[in-house]
């Protein structure tokens, strides 16, 4: 099943987010604690001025929303309590679908 994950970041976490950015990107590629999660797409979301990172958007393949929530919690950003909110929504991928 596919999921869209949309997060917002807490205010004043930009320096911490930058510090963890490389380890978070590595986690998206290699997450042995969650072998059933596949990251298809992802990247930061920006403010309206396109100057500041305000959140994150991911498209994941996972067996359940519970697994996705655990995946986020175990990430470097999750461990650092960067996320203010996280929305996990099942998604029916219609166009540009892999495979």
C-alpha positions as CSV (number, residue, x, y, z in Angstrom):
1,X,0.0,0.0,0.0
2,X,1.2,3.5,-0.8
3,X,1.2,6.4,1.7
4,X,1.7,10.1,1.4
5,X,3.4,11.6,4.5
6,X,3.2,15.3,5.0
7,X,4.9,16.9,8.0
8,X,5.4,20.4,9.4
9,X,8.4,21.3,11.4
10,X,8.3,23.0,14.8
11,X,9.3,26.6,14.9
12,X,13.0,27.3,15.5
13,X,14.3,23.9,14.5
14,X,16.1,25.0,11.3
15,X,19.7,24.7,12.7
16,X,18.9,21.2,14.2
17,X,17.3,20.2,10.9
18,X,20.3,21.3,8.9
19,X,22.6,19.4,11.3
20,X,20.6,16.2,10.8
21,X,19.9,16.6,7.1
22,X,22.6,14.3,5.8
23,X,21.7,11.6,8.3
24,X,18.0,11.9,7.5
25,X,18.8,11.5,3.8
26,X,20.9,8.4,4.5
27,X,18.0,7.0,6.6
28,X,15.6,7.4,3.7
29,X,18.0,5.3,1.6
30,X,19.0,2.7,4.2
31,X,16.7,1.9,7.2
32,X,17.4,-1.7,8.3
33,X,15.0,-1.4,11.2
34,X,12.2,-1.0,8.7
35,X,12.9,-3.4,5.8
36,X,9.2,-3.4,4.7
37,X,9.3,0.4,4.0
38,X,10.2,1.6,0.5
39,X,10.8,5.3,0.0
40,X,9.7,6.3,-3.6
41,X,9.9,10.1,-3.4
42,X,10.6,12.8,-0.9
43,X,11.8,16.2,-0.2
44,X,11.4,19.3,1.9
45,X,8.4,21.6,1.6
46,X,9.0,25.3,1.6
47,X,7.3,28.5,2.8
48,X,5.4,30.7,0.4
49,X,8.5,32.8,-0.2
50,X,10.4,29.6,-1.2
51,X,13.2,30.6,1.2
52,X,12.7,28.3,4.3
53,X,12.0,24.7,4.8
54,X,8.8,24.2,6.8
55,X,8.2,20.5,6.5
56,X,8.6,17.3,4.5
57,X,6.6,15.3,1.9
58,X,7.3,11.6,1.3
59,X,5.7,8.9,-0.8
60,X,6.2,5.5,0.8
61,X,5.2,2.0,0.2
62,X,4.5,0.1,3.4
63,X,2.3,-2.6,4.8
64,X,0.4,-0.2,7.2
65,X,0.1,3.4,8.5
66,X,1.4,2.0,11.9
67,X,4.6,1.0,10.2
68,X,5.0,4.4,8.5
69,X,4.5,6.1,11.9
70,X,7.2,3.9,13.4
71,X,9.5,4.7,10.5
72,X,9.1,8.4,11.0
73,X,9.6,8.1,14.8
74,X,12.8,6.2,14.3
75,X,14.2,8.7,11.8
76,X,16.9,11.2,12.8
77,X,14.2,14.0,12.6
78,X,11.8,11.9,14.6
79,X,14.4,11.2,17.3
80,X,15.2,15.0,17.5
81,X,11.5,15.9,17.8
82,X,11.6,18.1,14.6
83,X,8.1,17.4,13.5
84,X,5.2,19.6,14.8
85,X,2.6,17.5,12.9
86,X,2.7,14.4,10.7
87,X,-0.1,13.4,8.4
88,X,-0.1,9.9,7.0
89,X,-2.6,9.2,4.3
90,X,-3.2,6.1,2.2
91,X,-2.8,6.9,-1.4
92,X,-4.0,5.4,-4.7
93,X,-1.1,6.1,-7.1
94,X,-2.6,6.5,-10.6
95,X,0.0,8.3,-12.8
96,X,3.8,8.0,-13.0
97,X,3.5,4.8,-10.9
98,X,6.7,2.7,-10.7
99,X,6.7,-0.7,-12.3
